[in-house]
Amino acid sequence: MRGSPPGPLAELLGIRIERLGEGQSRFGLTLRRDHLNPYGVAHGGVVYSLVDTAMGAALVTRLEPGERCTTLEIKINYLAPVSAGDLQAEARLVERTRRVGVLEARVRGAGDALVALATGTFYIQGGPAA
């Protein structure tokens, strides 16, 4: 992922890299009409995709050559509805073992309001033989 777009789904949704560093990332998204559910608020799947992208990218910054990661699970709490404006997901690596990465992410909307809080577990495959 280093130096490349965050993937075709992220591109389709309009997810953009804002910051990427050692075990941390921030990704942004400007809400569009097609991101909304029938009630006019951001669809949970859009927020989840933003979180998953940010977490995966944060972990990628701590992978060794030949390693890659995949999401095992994400637990997300949606805290406030949002229907317009920008969202930012900040993710950080909490712990990394040989095969597992645990991350957390916070999604904020207008006025720095906390929109969602998530934790995730990612499986790390590849890399040096054990």
C-alpha positions in Angstrom: 0.0 0.0 0.0 2.9 2.3 0.5 2.7 4.9 -2.2 -0.3 3.4 -3.8 -4.1 4.1 -3.7 -6.0 2.4 -0.9 -7.7 0.0 -3.3 -10.6 0.0 -5.8 -13.4 0.0 -3.2 -11.8 2.9 -1.3 -11.5 4.7 -4.7 -15.2 4.0 -5.5 -16.3 5.4 -2.1 -14.0 8.4 -2.3 -11.8 7.4 0.6 -8.5 9.4 0.6 -5.2 9.1 2.5 -4.6 12.1 4.7 -1.7 10.7 6.9 0.2 7.5 7.0 3.0 6.8 9.4 4.6 4.1 11.7 1.5 2.2 12.9 -0.9 5.1 12.4 -3.1 6.5 9.7 -5.8 9.0 9.0 -8.2 8.6 6.1 -10.9 11.0 5.0 -14.2 10.8 3.2 -16.5 13.6 2.0 -20.1 12.3 2.4 -22.1 12.2 -0.9 -25.8 11.5 -1.4 -24.9 8.0 -2.5 -23.3 7.3 0.9 -26.6 7.8 2.8 -29.1 5.2 3.9 -32.9 5.7 3.3 -33.1 7.9 6.4 -30.6 10.4 5.1 -27.6 9.5 7.3 -24.3 7.9 6.5 -24.7 4.2 5.9 -23.0 2.1 8.5 -21.2 0.2 5.8 -19.6 3.3 4.5 -18.3 4.2 8.0 -17.1 0.6 8.4 -15.3 0.7 5.1 -13.5 3.9 6.1 -12.5 2.3 9.4 -11.3 -1.0 7.8 -9.2 0.9 5.2 -7.6 3.1 7.9 -6.8 0.1 10.2 -5.4 -2.0 7.4 -3.2 0.9 6.2 -1.9 1.6 9.7 -0.9 -2.1 10.1 0.7 -2.2 6.6 3.2 0.5 7.8 4.5 -2.1 10.3 4.7 -5.1 8.0 7.9 -6.7 6.9 8.7 -7.3 3.2 6.6 -10.2 1.9 3.9 -9.9 4.6 0.3 -8.9 4.0 -2.7 -8.6 6.2 -6.4 -9.3 6.1 -9.2 -8.4 8.5 -10.3 -11.1 10.9 -12.9 -9.0 12.7 -13.9 -5.4 13.5 -16.1 -4.3 16.4 -17.6 -0.9 15.8 -19.8 1.3 17.9 -21.8 3.9 16.0 -22.1 6.9 18.4 -23.7 9.7 16.4 -25.5 10.1 13.0 -23.9 12.2 10.4 -25.5 13.2 7.1 -23.1 15.7 5.5 -19.6 16.9 5.5 -16.3 15.2 6.0 -15.4 12.2 8.1 -11.9 11.3 9.3 -10.9 7.9 10.6 -7.7 7.9 12.7 -6.3 4.4 13.3 -3.4 3.2 15.4 -1.8 -0.1 16.0 -2.3 -1.2 19.6 -0.2 -4.5 19.4 1.4 -6.6 16.8 2.6 -10.2 17.2 4.0 -12.5 14.6 0.6 -13.3 13.0 -1.9 -10.9 14.6 -2.4 -7.1 14.7 -4.8 -5.4 17.0 -5.9 -1.9 16.1 -8.3 0.8 17.2 -9.9 3.6 15.2 -11.9 6.7 15.9 -14.1 8.4 13.3 -14.9 12.1 13.7 -17.2 14.4 11.8 -17.9 18.1 11.8 -16.7 20.0 14.9 -14.5 17.0 15.8 -17.6 15.1 17.0 -16.9 11.4 17.7 -19.1 9.4 15.2 -17.8 5.9 15.7 -15.2 3.9 17.8 -13.8 0.6 16.6 -11.3 -2.1 17.5 -10.1 -4.6 15.0 -8.0 -7.8 14.7 -6.0 -8.5 11.5 -4.2 -11.7 10.4 -0.7 -11.3 9.2 0.5 -13.8 6.6 3.7 -14.3 4.6 7.1 -13.0 5.5 10.1 -14.9 6.8 9.6 -18.7 7.4 9.3 -19.6 11.0 
